[in-house]
Structures are given as C-alpha cells and as structure tokens.
Amino acid sequence: MTQRGADADADRSTTGPPPVIARAAGPVVPPVVDPPTVEARLLEGSQTGVITCDERRVVRSANPAALRLLPGLAVGEVLPTGAAVLWTAGHGESVELEAGGRSLAARRQDLPDGWTGWHVEDVTEPRSRMDSLLAERARSRFLAEAGNRLKLSLHPGRTARTAAQLAARLTDAAVVVLPVAAGTVQWFRCDAGQVDSGRLRVRELPGPVAAALDGLAVPPAPLLPAELRGEPWAPQAPTAGAVVTALPGNGKPAGALVLLRRTDRPGDTGPDQALVHEFAQHAGIALAAAGLYAQQARTAGVLKRSLLEPRLPEIEGITLGAAYRPADEGLLIGGDFYDVHPARPTDPDGTMLLLGDVCGKGVDAAVSTGQLRQSVRALRRVEPDPVRLLELLNATMLEAVPDDADPRFVTLVLGSARPLPGGGLRLVLAGGGHPAPLLVRRGGVEAVEIGGTLVGGMRRARFRSRTVDLAPGEACVLYTDGVTEARGGDDGTQLFGEERLAELLTGCHVLPAPGIAERVTQHTDRWLTTDNHDDIAVLVVQAPLPVNPATGRRHLHSVAASATPTTGLEEEPA
C-alpha cells in the first residue's frame, strides 16, 4: 500500500463511525475529562473581564467576570448594543462605558484572523474616589480663596461685596444682607458677575431673611417664588427658588446669605450644603471682624476729635502760636497737650494758658490728657488763681486713682495772660515739675524758674507762681521735655538740651509766635536720629507790636495764627 493510500485509510478510520467494542457486564465508567488548563483557571478567577469576538462581532469566549460586568453578554451571540462603543477604540486604546449602573473601562487588543479581544475593568469605586478627591480639592481651593479675599478688607461694605461675588460661584446669583441699622438694611447682589447694592426697610424684608438676621432661622430656610419679587431678590432671569443662610457673627448674625437658582436648571439640586455652611462661617467671621473694626474706628475717631490739640483762639492784644508732634505719628494723639481759654467778662486775670506732659505715651496717656484738660476747664470756673488751681487739680487727680492702681502724674505750666494798657503782656505762671518757660526778649533769652512738684504725684505738693511782663514783640515759649530730651547729634545719643534751645531762640523776637513754635519743632525733628522719641508740644505767647505809624501796619508777628499774611517782614521800629 502506498503512503497516500495508507493516509486515506487513516483518515477514514478516524472520521468514520467508531468501532463497536464489546463491554463486559458491570458498572458504567465515565469518560475521562481533561482538567482545565492554567490559563483557563486564571481567566475564571480574574476580576478583569476578558472577551473575544470574531470578525462578525460574535462573542466566541467570555470569562465569568465579563459576563457579570456586561449584562446581556452571551457566548455565541453578537456583542450587545450597549457595548457597541467597544468597537470605537483602536488597538491598545481604552474606552469608557456604563453598564448595569457601573462605570467600566475596556482596552482593545487585536488578535489574529480578524478576531478582537477586550479587557474590561470595573472603575466605579476608583472613579468615585477620584471624583470625591477632585471635589474636595475644589472645595478646599474655593474656601482658601474665599478666606484670603474676605480678609483683604476690614470695610463692611467691601467685605459684603466680596462675599456676594464668591457666593455667586456656588449658584446662579447671591445676595448678602448686612444687619439692621437705623431701621434699614444694606444689601449686595451678584448676578452674572455684576454687583449691585442698595437699601431696604426692615418691613420690606421677606420673613425668612428677617428671621436669619434676628438669629431665629435654622439654615437653610427656603424662600418661596412669591417672595422673590423686586430688588434684590429678582435676578436677571426667573428663579426657581432660593435658600437663606444666616452668617454667624460675634454672638449674633453678621448678616444673611441668599442663594438663588434659575428655572432653566430643573435637574439641578443646588449647591453643596456642606460647602455653603463652611463658606457662611468664613463670610460671617469676616463680616463680624469688619463690623467690629468699623465700630472701633468710629470710637477712635470720636476719641481723637475730643483729644486732638485745639485750634488757637484769636484774642485781641495777644499773639499765639503752637506746634505738636506726637510720638506715634499714626495715632495723632499722645500725652503732651496745650490749651488756651480766652478770658471771660467776669474774669479779671485774663486768658488762661496751659501746657503739660502726662506720663506715658499713646492712647492711655491721651485719655488721661483729655480728663485733665476737662478738669482744668471745670476748676477754672471756681478758682482763677494758678497756684490754688494746681492744688485743687492735684487733689482731684489723687482722689480719682483707685487704691490698687499707680497714680498717673503730670508736669505742667499753668498761667494767665493779660494785655497791659500801654502795650505788652503781663503773665502769671505757676509750675508743677515742668521745664522752665523761656522768655524771648530783644536782648536775649532768659528762663522763668517756677519749680513746683509733680501734679498728681503726692498729697503734700508745693506750687508757686511768678509774674513776668513782656514788652511789645517779646514772647514766652512753653515746651515739653520732648524737645530738650530729643536724642541725636553725631553719635545719636546727645540730648538737644536747654542750652541749644536757648541758642535757637536767640533773635527769634523778630518772628511771629507761630513761626517761633514751628522753628522749635523743625529743629528738634532735624536733631532726632531715631523714630523712637517722646511727644513734643510747644506753646508761644507773644505781645504784639503796636501799629507802625509810617505804614499803618502791624509787625507780622502780631497777626493771628490762623491768618495768612500778604506781605513780608517789616523792619522793627528803632
């Protein structure tokens, strides 16, 4: 038999009917089944679905994971319509699809003979965790930006405007309403990036908004569409509704936040309530801080206006000049002070002069200064004599100090000025531990030693007074130790001192009183080599020159401090 014949016989023997085999009587033995291969076991236990399709898109194999992930998938049938997106990917590319309420990712692999395979994974949980992470990052970025922007300003209006702009990013439009003031509220609305503002009377507020401002509403409180009429509740497009959230403040709401949603978003469930709550906390704290700062600023303004050095009065027969430099230039107030009280018709002693230095600096010293000035003003009505007035002031200050507090003492010069019939001035000066006043005369500068003890420092204080006369053109300079104790010079430690001050004033009788005061402070500023210095106050009292018969004008230094001269200095008469 040839080889071809042998092969043919072999083919027939394998394809023909099986031979009949005689079996012995006894139990039936099951056929032997080959165990599954390692590859098959791996596919069955894998959590990744594996699918193969032929060129006609008929599923030829699918492991249990693939059958579980893709409902409707069956071996021997065409790939389900819901999984048709699998064919849009190229070799090695991935596509995403939704099946059975799960998010799937499938990667395509081209096989021989036109077949195609896919590896399908369930990415629902990782995708959810990633979405949560991204959402939390977006929340954190928004809250961080909100915190930074809200603290840029301590002005309530600007802070509310910023809060409205930020809140509008959480919804379609937002309104921030500030607390009630004088029966009205101020509101700020941000809609489509545009911010408007206005005022409403309290009775025009919707009930939930008024309750939120009163601290009675439990957020979020809904606003009905019927309540969203007119400004500021009606935005540029119709609204489906709104919610009101109270902005927590310092013990009471710092305002109310209204978030509005438009009707063109029927499926929108609104902003994340947790995010709105956290933002309301940030906005409420910022608004409360701005309101507290505004209240403190108003209080400080009233305090400053009451404590600032007074304008010098215009008094016939007396020329006045003054200058003041607080240690804290930003505060504008300090412990040095001066005051001038014009003579009353029933006051024979003339105009009262006062210049002093309260121990300490800043607000505490300024408050003591204000109290002291008011005390002097009141005591002057019952006691015009300078020495007796200082004694009463000393007793008053000691009585006002609590037993467990240190006394706050003051050094000062207190006196009176009265024009003389023939020209010039008569001064009566009493001192309480203050630097000696300086008289600027034609022949030079001399000190008026009045001595005295600190006022408010001890009960058995001693004071005395001196009377001096000023000729026309001569002046008396009262100053605080901020002038003489100013440190500067070559090494920055030298005191300006009384000798330099006397030298500086020599020849200044040709200057008007305001010019003398400004000259002292300007030279003191130049001498200083550090910003750490004491308060400086200077008060100059000058006897004006008589009218020049040749020109019909007075010497320039007889012009009041508030007047503006139109001519230069004139020559003094011989």
VEXDOSE-166541 format. One line per 8 residues: number of its first residue (from 1); for each residue x, y, z of C-alpha. Coordinates in nm, 2 decimals. Each point is the difference from the previous one (the first is absolute). Last residue first. Example, Ala and Ser with C-alpha at 12.3 -4.5 7.8 and 13.67 -1.06 7.14 Angstrom:
// VEXDOSE-166541
2) 1.37/-0.11/0.71  -0.14/-0.34/0.07 $
// end
This chain:
// VEXDOSE-166541
574) 1.41/15.17/6.64  -0.31/-0.12/-0.17  0.02/-0.36/-0.12  0.05/-0.05/-0.37  -0.29/-0.17/-0.17  -0.02/-0.37/-0.07  -0.18/-0.09/-0.33  -0.35/0.09/-0.11 $
566) -0.32/-0.20/-0.06  -0.02/-0.17/0.33  -0.23/-0.30/0.04  -0.21/0.01/0.32  -0.05/-0.31/0.23  0.30/0.09/0.23  -0.13/0.35/0.05  0.22/0.28/-0.14 $
558) 0.21/0.18/0.26  0.31/-0.18/-0.13  -0.02/0.19/-0.33  0.06/0.34/0.16  -0.31/0.22/-0.01  -0.09/0.22/-0.29  -0.07/0.37/-0.04  0.32/0.03/-0.20 $
550) 0.18/0.29/0.17  -0.19/-0.01/0.33  0.09/-0.37/0.05  -0.29/-0.15/0.20  0.11/-0.13/0.33  0.20/-0.32/0.04  -0.18/-0.31/0.12  0.07/-0.16/0.33 $
542) 0.07/-0.37/-0.06  -0.11/-0.33/0.16  0.17/-0.31/-0.16  -0.12/-0.36/0.07  0.22/-0.29/-0.09  -0.08/-0.38/0.02  0.22/-0.30/-0.07  -0.09/-0.36/0.08 $
534) 0.30/-0.22/0.07  0.24/-0.16/-0.25  0.06/-0.33/-0.16  0.02/0.09/-0.37  0.37/0.04/0.03  0.26/0.26/-0.09  -0.18/0.30/0.14  0.18/0.33/-0.05 $
526) -0.19/0.08/-0.32  -0.33/-0.06/0.18  0.10/0.23/0.28  0.10/0.27/-0.24  -0.35/-0.02/-0.16  -0.18/-0.01/0.33  0.18/0.32/0.13  -0.04/0.19/-0.33 $
518) -0.37/-0.09/-0.01  -0.06/0.16/0.34  0.20/0.31/-0.09  -0.19/0.04/-0.33  -0.34/-0.03/0.16  0.11/0.28/0.25  0.11/0.24/-0.27  0.37/0.03/-0.05 $
510) 0.21/0.31/0.08  0.02/-0.11/0.36  0.18/-0.31/-0.13  0.35/0.16/0.06  0.10/-0.27/0.25  -0.25/-0.28/-0.02  0.25/-0.26/-0.14  0.26/0.09/0.26 $
502) -0.26/-0.05/0.28  -0.09/-0.34/-0.15  0.36/-0.10/-0.04  0.06/0.09/0.37  -0.32/-0.18/0.11  0.11/-0.34/-0.14  -0.01/-0.16/-0.34  0.13/-0.32/0.18 $
494) 0.29/-0.19/-0.15  -0.05/-0.37/-0.08  -0.01/-0.01/-0.38  0.38/-0.01/-0.03  0.05/0.32/-0.20  -0.31/0.18/0.14  -0.33/-0.16/0.09  -0.22/-0.05/0.31 $
486) -0.30/0.21/0.07  0.00/0.07/0.38  -0.03/0.38/-0.04  -0.29/-0.01/-0.24  -0.20/-0.30/0.13  0.04/0.17/0.34  -0.30/0.21/-0.07  -0.01/0.37/-0.11 $
478) -0.12/0.34/0.11  0.16/0.29/-0.19  -0.07/0.36/0.12  0.02/0.28/-0.26  0.13/0.35/-0.05  -0.13/0.22/-0.28  -0.16/0.26/0.23  0.16/-0.03/0.35 $
470) -0.08/-0.31/0.20  -0.06/0.02/0.37  0.06/-0.28/0.25  -0.18/-0.12/0.30  0.11/-0.31/0.18  -0.19/-0.29/0.16  0.04/-0.26/0.27  -0.09/-0.36/0.05 $
462) 0.05/-0.25/0.28  -0.14/-0.36/0.00  -0.09/-0.15/0.33  -0.23/-0.27/-0.15  0.25/-0.15/-0.23  0.03/-0.08/-0.38  -0.32/0.16/-0.14  0.18/0.31/-0.11 $
454) 0.38/-0.03/0.02  0.17/0.25/0.22  0.06/0.37/-0.05  0.29/0.18/-0.18  -0.09/0.35/-0.13  0.34/0.10/-0.15  -0.08/0.23/-0.29  0.29/-0.05/-0.25 $
446) 0.16/0.28/-0.19  0.07/0.05/-0.37  0.17/0.30/-0.16  0.00/0.38/-0.01  -0.31/0.04/-0.21  -0.19/-0.25/0.22  -0.10/-0.36/-0.05  -0.11/-0.12/0.35 $
438) 0.05/-0.37/0.06  -0.24/-0.21/0.21  0.17/-0.23/0.26  -0.04/-0.37/-0.05  -0.29/-0.14/0.20  -0.02/-0.12/0.36  -0.34/0.17/0.06  0.04/0.36/-0.10 $
430) -0.19/0.33/0.04  0.02/0.29/-0.25  -0.15/0.34/0.03  0.06/0.19/-0.33  -0.04/0.37/-0.06  0.00/0.10/-0.36  0.12/0.29/-0.22  -0.16/0.33/-0.08 $
422) -0.07/0.30/0.21  -0.32/-0.14/0.16  0.15/-0.34/0.06  -0.14/-0.31/-0.17  -0.09/-0.29/0.24  0.15/-0.35/-0.01  -0.07/-0.27/0.25  0.18/-0.31/0.12 $
414) 0.04/-0.37/0.02  0.32/-0.18/-0.07  -0.01/-0.38/0.02  0.15/-0.33/0.11  -0.25/-0.28/0.04  -0.06/-0.30/0.23  -0.18/-0.33/-0.05  -0.02/-0.16/0.34 $
406) 0.06/-0.37/0.02  -0.31/-0.21/0.04  -0.12/-0.21/0.30  -0.16/0.28/0.19  -0.18/0.14/-0.30  0.12/0.34/-0.14  -0.27/0.27/-0.03  0.08/0.14/0.35 $
398) 0.36/0.06/-0.10  -0.10/0.19/-0.32  -0.24/0.22/0.19  0.25/0.09/0.27  0.26/0.10/-0.26  -0.26/0.20/-0.20  -0.11/0.19/0.32  0.37/0.08/0.08 $
390) 0.06/0.11/-0.36  -0.30/0.23/0.01  0.13/0.16/0.32  0.32/0.08/-0.17  -0.16/0.12/-0.33  -0.26/0.23/0.17  -0.32/-0.02/-0.20  -0.18/-0.24/0.24 $
382) -0.37/-0.09/-0.05  -0.04/0.02/-0.37  0.36/-0.11/-0.05  -0.07/-0.33/0.17  -0.23/-0.10/-0.29  0.25/0.08/-0.28  0.28/-0.15/0.20  -0.20/-0.33/0.05 $
374) -0.08/-0.01/-0.38  0.36/0.04/-0.09  0.10/-0.28/0.25  -0.26/-0.24/-0.13  0.11/0.05/-0.36  0.37/-0.04/0.10  -0.08/-0.32/0.19  -0.16/-0.14/-0.31 $
366) 0.31/0.11/-0.21  0.23/-0.17/0.25  -0.19/-0.33/-0.03  -0.02/0.04/-0.38  0.37/0.05/-0.07  0.27/0.10/0.23  0.08/0.00/0.37  0.01/0.27/0.27 $
358) -0.22/0.30/-0.08  0.18/0.30/-0.14  -0.13/0.36/0.04  -0.09/0.33/-0.15  -0.28/0.23/0.12  -0.07/0.37/-0.05  -0.30/0.19/0.14  -0.10/0.33/-0.15 $
350) -0.05/0.29/0.24  0.02/0.02/0.38  -0.30/0.22/0.04  -0.25/-0.27/-0.11  -0.36/0.14/-0.01  0.00/0.07/-0.37  0.16/-0.34/-0.06  0.37/-0.02/-0.10 $
342) 0.08/-0.23/-0.29  0.09/-0.36/0.09  0.32/-0.13/-0.16  0.11/-0.37/0.01  0.31/-0.20/-0.05  0.07/-0.37/0.00  0.26/-0.27/0.03  -0.12/-0.36/0.07 $
334) -0.08/-0.11/-0.35  -0.23/0.03/-0.30  0.06/-0.01/-0.38  -0.01/-0.39/0.01  0.20/-0.04/-0.32  0.27/0.25/0.11  0.06/-0.20/0.32  0.23/0.22/0.21 $
326) -0.24/0.29/-0.06  0.13/0.32/-0.15  -0.18/0.33/0.09  0.06/0.36/-0.08  -0.15/0.32/0.14  -0.02/0.37/-0.06  -0.19/0.28/0.17  0.00/0.38/-0.03 $
318) -0.17/0.19/0.27  -0.16/0.35/0.00  -0.34/-0.11/-0.13  -0.03/-0.37/0.02  -0.05/-0.23/-0.29  -0.04/-0.36/0.13  0.25/-0.28/-0.06  -0.15/-0.31/-0.15 $
310) -0.01/-0.28/0.25  0.25/-0.29/0.02  -0.17/-0.32/-0.08  -0.17/-0.18/0.29  -0.37/0.04/-0.08  0.05/-0.06/-0.37  0.23/-0.29/0.07  -0.26/-0.17/0.23 $
302) -0.28/0.05/-0.25  0.22/-0.15/-0.27  0.11/-0.28/0.23  -0.36/-0.09/0.06  -0.08/0.01/-0.37  0.31/-0.22/-0.07  -0.10/-0.24/0.28  -0.35/-0.04/-0.16 $
294) 0.15/-0.05/-0.34  0.24/-0.25/0.14  -0.28/-0.20/0.16  -0.20/0.01/-0.32  0.29/-0.12/-0.20  0.07/-0.28/0.24  -0.36/-0.10/0.00  0.00/0.01/-0.38 $
286) 0.31/-0.22/-0.02  -0.13/-0.25/0.25  -0.34/-0.02/-0.17  0.16/-0.05/-0.35  0.22/-0.28/0.13  -0.28/-0.18/0.18  -0.24/0.05/-0.29  0.27/-0.16/-0.23 $
278) 0.00/-0.30/0.23  -0.38/-0.03/-0.01  -0.01/0.05/-0.38  0.26/-0.27/-0.04  -0.20/-0.25/0.21  -0.32/0.10/-0.19  0.16/-0.08/-0.33  -0.17/0.23/-0.25 $
270) -0.35/-0.06/-0.15  -0.18/-0.32/-0.11  0.03/0.09/-0.36  -0.24/-0.21/-0.21  -0.23/0.29/-0.08  0.28/0.24/-0.10  -0.17/0.26/-0.22  -0.21/0.12/0.29 $
262) 0.28/0.19/0.17  0.15/-0.06/0.34  0.05/0.27/0.27  0.23/-0.01/0.31  -0.09/0.24/0.28  0.27/0.07/0.26  -0.09/0.18/0.32  0.20/0.23/0.22 $
254) 0.25/0.01/0.29  -0.24/-0.21/0.21  0.02/0.03/0.37  0.25/-0.11/0.27  0.30/0.12/-0.21  -0.11/-0.09/-0.34  -0.17/-0.29/-0.18  -0.12/0.06/-0.36 $
246) -0.36/-0.11/0.00  -0.10/-0.21/-0.31  -0.30/0.07/-0.22  -0.10/-0.23/-0.29  -0.14/0.09/-0.33  -0.25/-0.10/-0.26  -0.05/-0.08/-0.37  0.11/0.34/-0.10 $
238) -0.08/0.20/-0.32  0.31/0.16/-0.16  0.18/0.33/0.08  -0.04/-0.04/0.37  -0.32/0.06/0.20  0.09/0.00/0.37  0.17/0.33/0.02  -0.21/0.17/-0.10 $
230) -0.35/-0.08/-0.10  -0.19/-0.33/0.05  0.14/-0.32/0.14  -0.26/-0.06/0.28  -0.24/-0.16/-0.24  0.27/-0.24/-0.11  0.02/-0.13/0.35  0.32/0.05/0.21 $
222) 0.13/-0.31/0.17  0.19/0.00/0.33  0.34/-0.17/0.01  0.07/0.07/0.26  -0.19/0.01/0.33  -0.14/0.35/0.02  -0.03/0.19/0.33  0.33/0.19/0.00 $
214) -0.18/0.34/-0.06  0.17/0.04/-0.34  -0.12/-0.35/-0.09  -0.35/0.07/0.11  -0.01/0.32/-0.21  0.12/-0.21/-0.30  -0.26/-0.27/0.06  -0.29/0.25/0.03 $
206) 0.08/0.19/-0.32  0.14/0.35/0.07  -0.21/0.30/-0.08  -0.08/0.07/0.37  0.37/0.05/0.06  0.03/0.28/-0.25  0.22/-0.09/-0.29  0.34/0.15/-0.12 $
198) 0.20/-0.04/-0.32  0.28/-0.19/-0.17  0.08/-0.14/-0.34  0.28/-0.24/-0.10  0.03/-0.13/-0.36  0.17/-0.33/-0.05  -0.32/-0.16/-0.15  -0.19/0.09/0.32 $
190) 0.17/0.13/0.32  -0.23/0.17/0.25  0.11/0.23/0.29  -0.25/0.10/0.26  -0.02/0.28/0.26  -0.26/-0.03/0.27  -0.24/0.26/0.14  -0.16/0.09/0.34 $
182) 0.30/0.20/0.13  0.24/-0.28/-0.07  -0.12/-0.36/-0.06  0.28/-0.25/-0.08  0.15/-0.04/-0.34  -0.17/-0.19/-0.29  0.21/-0.20/-0.24  -0.18/-0.10/-0.32 $
174) 0.11/-0.28/-0.24  -0.07/-0.09/-0.36  0.03/-0.32/-0.21  0.16/-0.23/0.26  0.33/-0.07/0.18  0.19/0.26/-0.20  -0.25/0.26/0.11  0.12/-0.05/0.36 $
166) 0.34/0.14/-0.09  -0.13/0.32/-0.16  -0.25/0.04/0.29  0.28/-0.04/0.26  0.21/0.25/-0.18  -0.28/0.26/0.01  -0.06/-0.07/0.37  0.37/0.06/0.07 $
158) 0.00/0.32/-0.20  -0.30/0.13/0.20  0.13/-0.11/0.34  0.34/0.16/-0.05  0.27/-0.22/0.16  0.14/-0.10/-0.34  0.23/-0.27/-0.12  -0.14/-0.26/0.24 $
150) -0.28/-0.11/-0.23  0.23/-0.06/-0.29  0.23/-0.23/0.19  -0.28/-0.20/0.16  -0.19/-0.03/-0.32  0.31/-0.12/-0.19  0.06/-0.26/0.27  -0.37/-0.10/-0.01 $
142) 0.01/-0.04/-0.38  0.32/-0.19/0.00  -0.12/-0.23/0.27  -0.33/-0.06/-0.18  0.18/-0.07/-0.33  0.23/-0.24/0.18  -0.30/-0.17/0.16  -0.17/-0.03/-0.34 $
134) 0.32/-0.15/-0.15  0.03/-0.25/0.28  -0.36/-0.09/-0.02  0.02/-0.05/-0.37  0.31/-0.21/0.05  -0.17/-0.22/0.26  -0.30/-0.04/-0.23  0.22/-0.09/-0.29 $
126) 0.19/-0.25/0.21  -0.33/-0.15/0.11  -0.17/-0.02/-0.34  0.31/-0.11/-0.19  -0.12/-0.35/-0.08  0.25/-0.14/-0.25  -0.05/-0.15/-0.35  0.29/-0.15/-0.20 $
118) -0.11/-0.03/-0.36  0.09/-0.24/-0.29  -0.05/0.02/-0.37  0.01/-0.26/-0.28  0.11/0.08/-0.35  0.19/-0.32/-0.06  0.26/0.10/0.27  -0.10/0.21/0.31 $
110) -0.04/0.38/0.04  -0.01/0.12/0.37  -0.25/0.25/0.13  0.00/0.15/0.35  -0.33/0.03/0.18  -0.08/0.23/0.29  -0.33/-0.05/0.19  -0.22/0.23/0.21 $
102) -0.28/-0.19/0.17  -0.38/0.04/-0.01  -0.04/-0.32/-0.19  0.22/0.12/-0.28  0.16/0.34/-0.05  0.28/0.03/-0.25  0.36/0.12/-0.02  0.25/-0.06/-0.28 $
94) 0.36/-0.11/0.00  0.25/-0.02/-0.28  0.25/-0.28/-0.06  -0.13/-0.07/-0.35  -0.25/0.26/-0.09  -0.32/0.09/0.19  -0.34/0.06/-0.17  -0.08/-0.38/0.01 $
86) -0.06/0.00/0.37  -0.27/0.26/-0.04  -0.22/-0.28/-0.12  -0.04/-0.12/0.36  -0.35/0.12/0.05  -0.10/-0.17/-0.32  0.10/-0.34/0.13  0.29/-0.19/-0.18 $
78) -0.15/-0.25/-0.24  -0.07/-0.34/0.15  0.20/-0.32/0.04  0.11/0.08/0.35  -0.25/0.23/0.17  0.02/0.36/0.12  -0.34/0.13/0.11  0.14/0.16/0.32 $
70) 0.36/0.11/-0.04  0.19/-0.01/0.33  -0.11/-0.34/0.11  0.05/-0.17/-0.34  0.35/0.16/-0.02  0.09/-0.12/0.35  -0.12/-0.36/-0.08  0.24/-0.02/-0.30 $
62) -0.11/0.07/-0.35  0.06/-0.19/-0.33  -0.11/0.00/-0.36  -0.22/0.30/0.01  -0.12/0.08/-0.35  0.13/0.33/-0.14  0.01/-0.15/-0.35  0.38/0.01/0.00 $
54) 0.01/-0.22/0.30  -0.05/0.13/0.36  0.21/-0.07/0.31  -0.09/0.13/0.35  0.20/0.02/0.32  -0.15/0.16/0.31  0.24/0.09/0.27  -0.07/-0.14/0.35 $
46) 0.19/-0.31/-0.10  -0.09/-0.34/0.14  -0.14/-0.15/-0.32  0.27/0.15/-0.21  0.28/-0.14/0.22  -0.16/-0.35/0.00  -0.03/0.00/-0.38  0.37/0.10/-0.03 $
38) 0.10/-0.28/0.23  -0.18/-0.25/-0.22  -0.32/-0.16/0.11  0.03/-0.38/0.08  -0.06/-0.24/-0.29  -0.31/-0.21/0.03  0.01/-0.39/0.02  -0.32/-0.16/-0.10 $
30) -0.22/-0.12/0.28  0.03/-0.39/0.08  -0.33/-0.18/-0.02  -0.03/-0.28/0.26  0.02/-0.37/-0.10  -0.04/-0.24/-0.29  0.29/0.00/-0.24  0.00/0.23/-0.29 $
22) 0.03/-0.10/-0.36  0.14/0.28/-0.20  -0.18/0.12/-0.31  0.23/0.20/-0.22  -0.05/0.37/-0.02  -0.18/0.13/-0.30  0.23/0.14/-0.27  0.22/0.31/0.04 $
14) 0.30/-0.16/0.16  0.01/-0.32/-0.19  -0.08/0.18/-0.32  0.29/0.23/0.05  0.24/-0.29/0.08  -0.12/-0.19/-0.31  0.07/0.31/-0.21  0.34/0.04/0.16 $
6) 0.09/-0.36/-0.08  -0.12/0.05/-0.36  0.22/0.32/-0.03  0.30/-0.20/0.15  -0.04/-0.28/-0.26  -0.13/-0.34/0.10 $
// end
